[in-house]
Amino acid sequence: MAPDDRRRACEVQAKSHLLHLREGFLECGGRPEEVAHLITRSAAPLAALMRHVTRLGGMDAHSEAFRPILALEASGALAAADALALYPKYLRSVEQFAQALDRWGQTREGS
């Protein structure tokens, strides 16, 4: 896959992940157990996104903000009480990451 195509695919994947998190939260009505399940289910897709972004080169995909989410891929356990505190930070981090991918792509295309 060409580097520009890979970058665009990562942008789409990041924005889709963000949309999934927003829709999932609305659907679960903010109920702690369901938010915990939403976040836990999102760990594997986030890990896949990070692997794809790493292949781009030139962009750091190892965000500290994602560490607690990525750890869920292995453990699969998130307390409901922790989910409500974690979700806003997670959502904000994915938003910032998607924006960084956009900026990175614009910078690369402008080179």
Residue pairs with C-beta under 8 A, 6 or more apart in sequence:
1 9
3 56
4 108
4 109
6 52
6 55
6 56
7 56
7 101
7 104
7 105
7 108
8 105
9 52
10 49
10 52
10 53
10 56
10 101
11 98
11 101
11 102
11 105
13 48
13 49
13 52
14 49
14 53
14 94
14 97
14 98
14 101
15 98
17 42
17 45
17 46
17 49
17 94
17 98
18 91
18 94
18 95
18 98
20 42
20 45
21 38
21 42
21 87
21 90
21 91
21 94
22 91
24 38
24 42
25 35
25 38
25 87
25 91
28 34
28 35
28 37
28 38
30 84
32 80
32 81
32 83
32 84
33 80
33 83
35 80
35 83
35 84
35 87
36 78
36 79
36 80
36 82
36 83
38 83
38 87
39 69
39 72
39 78
39 83
39 86
39 87
39 90
40 72
40 76
40 77
40 78
42 69
43 69
43 70
43 71
43 72
43 73
43 76
44 73
46 66
46 69
46 70
46 73
46 94
47 70
47 73
49 61
50 61
50 62
50 66
50 70
51 61
53 59
53 61
53 101
54 61
54 62
58 104
58 108
59 100
59 101
59 104
63 93
63 97
65 89
65 90
65 93
66 90
66 93
66 97
68 86
68 90
69 86
69 90
72 78
78 86
